[in-house]
């Protein structure tokens, strides 16, 4: 039988320790960051040294906007990026969040999402806002490349090096959880051009029912896109159900008992520790989104999850408590 690290007593101990740490962090929060200089001042001072490349997020409601703030904070204050950060927002994002983006020196662009086919699932009705990133050459002709990221994710590693990759219309990792040949649209390095935007518009004009942003990207660019390593986007459900992605490579310290030696077995503690170290960005799929459940509830729902699942949840909620205007979360 698999020996899981996060037993109930272990979770209670973990909860007490993280709560103490979180309270200290929140009380000593870096509120001064909301008074950082404007974009123009940063460009003059050299804090932002590159106008040609930018990170692009998008949000259509405040819940997701809160997660955008979390990731902007990671880029600005943990990884100290000197690239621009742009947020595409629809009318569903409140003015307090638009102001919070600007306070973290992100540029806010209001954009109306393109429409899905009328027979598509209404839950995803605004998902095509993401594809406005393919027309950034029209919005700001000084931009050469944009790195587009979904908001319901957590950036773990510095991503600035991606802007230095050789020229290509699109770089993206594989959606390994669906099909080895299918691109993920949750992280895309785009080189926007008029020709590429026309191809995207043509695909959008001919949408079929239940065809969404990832489908469009694959229809237009699936064959020509350059692939990023799959570790650039990892689903967090691996730490929930003790599984490994098919591309996973164990570390040199992995034992013969690890699941990587026998894929039919549950992953070992070491394997999942290694997976967390390999991840660049994790996508929240297990237990819902981090704003939908507090840490205690996740621990109750997933008592046998690997502790990394809770640590990722913890980091998101600690940052969100510091950064997000009232209304999305009010406790850990």
C-alpha positions, -999 to +999 in steps of 0.1 A: +000+000+000+013+035-009+025+054+021+012+090+017+030+118+034+000+140+041-019+120+067-046+137+088-022+144+118+004+156+093-021+180+077-031+195+111+006+201+120+011+216+085-019+238+089-007+253+122+027+260+109+015+276+077-011+297+095+016+313+118+038+320+088+009+334+068-002+358+095+033+371+099+036+376+062+003+394+058+009+416+088+043+425+074+030+428+038+048+448+013+021+475+009+047+499-004+046+481-037+013+498-045+031+531-047+057+520-073+065+544-101+046+546-134+055+526-165+071+558-180+091+564-149+103+528-148+114+530-184+135+561-177+150+545-146+157+512-163+133+491-141+116+481-173+142+479-200+124+462-228+094+476-246+095+451-274+084+420-253+056+417-228+037+393-206+000+393-214-028+381-191-065+384-196-094+385-172-132+386-177-143+387-140-128+397-107-121+361-095-097+356-124-084+392-121-073+384-085-052+355-099-037+378-125-026+401-096-010+371-079+011+362-110+020+398-117+034+400-082+054+369-088+069+382-120+076+417-106+087+410-071+099+373-070+115+371-105+121+408-110+112+408-146+121+439-166+096+432-193+062+449-197+031+433-183-002+439-201-037+428-189-066+425-214-098+430-195-135+428-204-163+449-188-167+421-163-136+432-144-143+459-118-126+493-117-109+484-084-091+455-101-081+477-131-066+501-106-048+473-088-032+462-120-020+497-127-006+499-091+016+469-099+028+487-131+008+466-155-008+482-185-046+477-188-063+473-221-101+471-223-112+447-250-145+432-260-143+394-262-150+379-296-181+357-296-183+319-296-207+299-317-242+305-303-246+267-295-213+266-275-212+262-237-221+295-222-196+289-193-168+297-217-185+326-234-156+351-230-127+327-235-118+342-269-106+374-251-073+355-249-070+355-287-069+393-288-032+388-279-027+378-316-035+414-326-011+430-302+008+443-333-023+466-339-027+476-303+009+485-298+032+483-329+063+485-307+057+450-295+077+422-311+067+392-289+041+385-262+040+356-237+004+349-230-006+332-198-039+319-184-048+335-150-058+303-132-022+293-129+008+298-106+041+308-120+069+290-102+100+298-123+115+328-142+101+328-177+120+358-192+144+335-211+116+325-234+117+359-251+152+350-263+141+320-283+146+319-321+119+335-342+086+316-347+050+325-349+042+305-319+059+285-291+037+264-268+039+232-247+019+201-255-014+196-238-001+162-226-032+155-206-052+154-238-030+143-267+007+144-274+000+162-307-023+189-292-010+223-282-018+239-249-030+275-251-025+282-214+011+294-221+019+308-256+048+328-269+034+347-298+051+367-325+020+388-337+018+398-373-010+410-396-009+377-416-012+356-384-041+377-371-059+373-404-057+336-401-070+337-365-099+359-376-108+336-404-110+307-380-131+327-356-155+336-384-160+299-391-164+286-356-185+255-350-204+246-318-181+239-288-150+251-305-129+272-280-096+291-279-074+260-277-092+244-306-087+275-327-050+278-319-045+241-329-065+245-361-044+275-372-010+267-358-010+231-346+013+218-373+037+247-375+041+258-339+074+252-321+071+231-290+082+241-255+091+213-231+060+199-214+073+210-180+062+246-188+026+238-179+018+210-154-016+202-140-018+203-102-039+171-101-007+150-102-002+159-065-038+151-058-040+116-073-003+106-071+002+103-109+030+114-132+028+129-167+041+106-195+071+128-202+084+128-166+120+120-160+130+109-125+160+126-108+193+108-103+183+102-067+151+084-075+149+049-061+140+017-079+107+018-060+096+050-077+066+049-100+088+061-128+102+025-128+067+010-129+041+034-144+012+012-131+021+020-095+012+053-077+039+079-078+064+080-050+070+110-027+104+115-044+088+115-079+063+141-070+089+162-052+110+160-084+080+169-105+074+201-084+110+211-090+107+206-128+075+227-131+077+262-146+039+269-142+012+249-126-024+250-138-051+247-111-074+218-120-075+197-088-101+208-061-113+237-083-097+271-084-077+285-054-102+313-048-131+289-046-120+270-015-098+279+015-068+259+025-085+241+053-113+229+030-089+215+005-071+197+032-104+182+043-114+172+008-080+159-002-066+144+030-042+120+012-029+145-014+008+151-016+018+181+005+028+201-026-009+204-036-015+223-003+017+243-006+008+256-040-027+265-027-011+282+003+012+304-018-017+315-040-040+324-011-013+342+009-004+364-021-041+370-029-048+382+006-021+408+003-029+419-032-065+415-041-092+440-033-120+428-010-146+405-024-128+375-038-111+360-006-110+372+030-091+344+048-066+317+040 
